[in-house]
Amino acid sequence: MAHYDVYGMGNAIVDIVTEVDHHFFEQHGIEKGVMTLVDEKRQLQLMKAIDMKKSRMSGGGSAGNTVVAVSQFGGKGFYSCVVAKDQLGKFYLDDLKRNGIDTNLTFENCPEGHTGKCLVMTSPDAQRTLNTFLGVSSFLGTEHLNEEALVHSTYLYMEGYLVASPRSLEAMKEAKKTAERHKVYTALTFSDSSMVKYFSRQMNEVVGASVDLLFCNEEEALIFTGTDNLQDAREKLKEAAKRFAITLGANGALIYDGDTFIQIEPYKVRAIDTNGAGDMFAGAFLYGITHGHSMAEAGKLASLAASRVVAQWGPRLDPQTAKKLLADLMAA
């Protein structure tokens, strides 16, 4: 019997969330709506340009948010990552512990350097733009994998952002091999359209002969498959994944369960911050399918949870809200 529902691996990033107007992007030469990797000097320049007093700090990272979501719904997660032996590193590890997530790290064995930071800029149209300084997170390698925890997990969940680092790419491939050898299901999220666009070769190296479960949004699906419509993209994705979920924003989601396509209806809300919507969708979905729910039921929970995230500031729900959503949905 698996000890962990989800073994995640990804960047350990402390999010600094702030609101900016549309002019801010032009003024500072920022590509809006995507994740851009920046060096520390560039990030410090941008942080000086925002109002830090109105900004909020939280634990983040794509896979980190997903594993936390699994835990908040009542599941058990493990997270392989790297933070530095600095103030932000301690903040991040304390955040994992507070959310019931086991990890390969203790503060004493963290390397010297700087913990990764992500400036999350939310514009009036609710789009999120990410400028990320990876710091020591880019050093995630095979030595940070915990094979004992991985082989006693139901799912391995890998973050697409990791393909940008050669060391992390090797760790992803090694983790996938280990999971397949021990009959642990493999799951991957593309994370961001920029990862699919600029690191397509590396992404294909991870996908290999396919993964058991793939998460992506419509834009990522079109880029990865080289198609210009969802109908063709979903057919080509069958070659990359045994099952998959394509999020469609305000139009809900499309799930392929290995045999048929399932349309997941959206929950209508007023979106104010889309940061973390995909992470929450994946977390709620993974919780559902590891706790006896069908893919359709898991998709419904994931859609509901993601809708609640975009209607608030920040990428995570609090545990009480998550459990209430689950209870209300199961009682309906």
Residue pairs with C-beta under 8 A, 6 or more apart in sequence:
2 152
2 153
2 154
3 76
3 149
3 152
3 153
4 76
4 77
4 78
4 102
4 149
4 152
4 153
4 154
5 70
5 75
5 76
5 77
5 153
5 154
5 155
5 286
5 287
5 290
5 291
6 66
6 67
6 70
6 75
6 76
6 77
6 78
6 153
6 154
6 155
6 157
6 286
6 290
7 77
7 78
7 79
7 80
7 146
7 149
7 150
7 153
7 155
7 156
7 157
7 184
8 63
8 64
8 66
8 67
8 77
8 78
8 79
8 80
8 157
8 158
8 159
9 63
9 79
9 80
9 81
9 140
9 144
9 145
9 156
9 157
9 158
9 159
9 162
9 171
9 172
9 175
10 61
10 62
10 63
10 64
10 79
10 81
10 140
10 158
10 159
10 161
10 162
11 61
11 62
11 63
11 64
11 81
11 116
11 132
11 134
11 137
11 138
11 140
11 159
11 161
11 162
12 61
12 64
12 79
12 81
12 82
12 83
12 92
12 115
12 116
12 137
13 60
13 61
13 64
13 116
13 117
13 118
13 132
13 134
13 137
14 57
14 58
14 59
14 60
14 88
14 91
14 92
14 115
14 116
14 117
14 118
15 57
15 58
15 59
15 60
15 117
15 118
15 120
15 275
15 314
15 315
16 47
16 52
16 55
16 56
16 57
16 117
16 118
16 119
16 120
17 55
17 56
17 57
17 58
17 120
17 122
17 273
17 275
17 313
17 314
18 50
18 51
18 52
18 54
18 55
18 56
18 119
18 120
18 121
18 122
19 54
19 121
19 122
19 123
20 50
20 121
20 122
20 123
21 123
21 124
22 32
22 123
22 124
22 125
24 30
24 49
24 121
24 123
25 31
25 32
25 121
25 123
25 129
28 45
28 46
28 49
30 36
30 46
30 121
30 129
30 131
31 129
32 123
32 127
32 129
33 127
33 128
33 129
34 129
34 130
34 192
34 193
34 194
35 130
35 131
35 132
35 161
35 191
35 192
35 194
35 195
36 129
36 130
36 131
36 132
36 194
37 132
37 133
37 134
37 164
38 46
38 131
38 132
38 133
39 133
40 114
40 133
40 135
42 131
42 133
43 117
43 119
43 131
43 133
46 119
46 131
47 119
50 119
50 121
56 313
56 314
57 91
58 95
58 314
58 315
58 316
59 68
59 91
59 92
59 95
59 96
59 99
60 118
60 120
60 276
60 315
61 81
61 116
61 118
61 137
61 159
62 159
62 160
62 161
62 189
62 191
62 278
62 279
63 79
63 157
63 158
63 159
63 189
63 279
64 79
64 81
64 96
65 276
65 279
65 280
65 283
65 315
65 316
66 157
66 189
66 279
66 280
66 282
66 283
66 286
67 77
67 78
67 79
67 101
67 157
67 283
68 77
68 96
68 99
68 101
68 283
68 316
69 279
69 280
69 282
69 283
69 284
69 287
69 305
69 316
69 317
69 322
70 76
70 77
70 283
70 286
70 287
70 290
71 77
71 99
71 100
71 101
71 319
72 99
72 283
72 316
72 317
72 318
72 319
72 322
72 323
73 283
73 284
73 287
73 301
73 322
73 323
73 326
74 287
74 291
74 323
74 326
75 286
75 287
75 290
75 291
76 100
77 100
77 101
77 102
78 101
78 102
78 103
78 146
78 149
78 150
78 153
79 96
79 101
79 102
79 103
79 104
80 103
80 104
80 140
80 144
80 145
80 146
80 171
80 175
81 103
81 104
81 105
81 137
81 140
81 144
82 105
82 110
82 111
82 136
82 137
82 139
82 140
82 144
83 89
83 92
83 93
83 105
83 110
83 115
83 116
83 136
83 137
84 110
84 111
84 112
84 113
84 114
84 115
84 135
84 136
85 107
85 108
85 110
85 111
85 112
85 113
86 113
86 114
86 115
88 114
88 115
88 117
89 107
89 110
89 115
90 107
91 115
92 115
93 103
93 105
93 106
93 107
93 110
96 103
99 319
102 149
104 144
104 145
104 146
104 149
110 136
111 136
111 139
113 135
113 136
114 133
114 135
114 136
115 135
115 136
115 137
116 132
116 133
116 134
116 135
116 136
116 137
116 138
117 132
117 133
117 135
118 130
118 131
118 132
118 133
119 130
119 131
119 132
120 128
120 129
120 130
120 275
121 128
121 129
121 130
121 131
122 128
122 129
122 272
122 273
122 275
122 313
123 129
126 271
126 272
126 273
126 274
126 310
127 274
128 273
128 274
128 275
130 192
130 275
134 165
138 164
138 165
138 167
138 168
139 165
139 167
140 162
140 165
140 167
140 168
140 171
141 167
141 168
141 170
141 171
142 170
142 171
142 174
144 171
145 171
145 174
145 175
145 178
147 178
150 156
150 175
150 178
150 179
150 182
150 184
151 178
151 179
151 182
151 184
153 179
153 184
154 184
154 185
154 290
155 184
155 185
155 186
155 187
155 212
155 213
155 286
155 290
156 175
156 176
156 179
156 184
156 185
156 186
156 187
157 187
157 188
157 189
157 282
157 286
158 172
158 175
158 176
158 186
158 187
158 188
158 189
158 206
159 189
159 191
160 188
160 189
160 190
160 191
160 192
160 195
160 196
160 203
161 191
161 192
161 195
162 168
162 169
162 171
162 172
163 169
163 172
163 195
163 199
163 202
163 203
163 205
163 206
164 195
164 199
164 202
169 202
169 205
169 206
172 206
173 205
173 206
173 208
176 186
176 206
176 208
176 211
178 184
179 185
179 186
180 186
185 212
185 213
186 211
186 212
186 213
187 211
187 212
187 213
187 214
187 215
187 282
187 286
188 206
188 207
188 211
188 213
188 214
188 215
188 241
189 214
189 215
189 216
189 278
189 279
189 282
190 196
190 203
190 214
190 215
190 216
190 217
190 220
190 224
191 278
192 220
193 217
193 219
193 220
193 223
195 203
196 203
196 216
196 220
196 223
196 224
197 223
200 223
200 224
203 224
207 214
207 240
207 241
210 239
210 240
210 241
210 242
211 240
211 241
211 242
212 241
212 242
212 243
213 241
213 242
213 243
213 244
213 245
214 237
214 240
214 241
214 243
214 244
214 245
215 244
215 245
215 247
215 278
215 281
215 282
215 285
216 224
216 237
216 244
216 245
216 246
216 247
217 246
217 247
217 248
217 249
217 278
218 230
218 233
218 246
218 247
218 248
218 249
221 230
221 233
221 234
221 237
221 246
222 228
222 229
222 230
222 233
224 233
224 237
224 240
225 232
225 233
225 236
225 237
226 236
227 233
227 236
230 246
230 254
233 246
234 246
234 254
234 256
234 261
237 244
237 246
237 256
238 256
241 256
242 258
243 255
243 256
243 257
243 258
243 295
244 255
244 256
245 253
245 254
245 255
245 256
245 281
245 282
245 285
245 299
245 302
246 253
246 254
246 255
247 253
247 277
247 278
247 281
247 306
248 254
248 266
249 266
250 266
250 268
250 271
251 266
252 263
252 264
252 265
252 266
252 303
253 263
253 264
253 266
253 281
253 299
253 302
253 303
254 261
254 262
254 263
254 264
255 261
255 262
255 264
255 295
255 296
255 299
256 262
257 295
257 296
262 295
262 296
262 299
264 296
264 299
264 300
264 302
264 303
265 300
265 303
266 303
266 307
267 303
267 304
267 307
267 308
268 307
269 307
269 308
269 310
269 311
270 311
271 310
271 311
272 310
272 311
272 312
272 313
273 309
273 310
273 312
273 313
273 314
274 310
275 314
275 315
276 309
276 314
276 315
276 316
277 306
277 309
277 310
277 315
278 306
279 315
280 302
280 305
280 306
280 309
280 315
280 316
280 317
281 302
281 303
281 305
281 306
282 302
283 302
283 305
284 298
284 301
284 302
284 304
284 305
284 306
284 322
285 298
285 299
285 301
285 302
286 298
287 298
287 301
288 295
288 297
288 298
288 299
288 301
288 302
289 295
289 298
293 301
300 329
301 325
301 326
301 329
304 325
304 329
305 317
305 322
305 325
308 317
308 321
308 325
309 315
309 316
309 317
317 325
